[in-house]
Amino acid sequence: MVVGVPMVSFAHIRNVHKHREFPVCAATVAGVAGFGALAGVALGVAAAVMVSLHRLGRTKITVTEQTGATR
């Protein structure tokens, strides 16, 4: 904790919040504080995978034809 706390940047937290990735950071911090570094990072990776799968599941693809070309 003594090493990790000074490494936190509020600008980075704002950037993470803007990209809606705050649950990943929150899960990592809670995991590190509750279970230790390795388990916390593993929990953060699992949260990142879940967020990515959620976003991929909501992706929409559209196909249009314009002047004989498919886009």
Secondary structure, DSSP 8 states (H G I E B T S, - for coil): -TTTGGG--HHHHHHHHHTT-HHHHHHHHHHHHHH-HHHHHHHHHHHHHHHHHHHHHT------EETTEE-
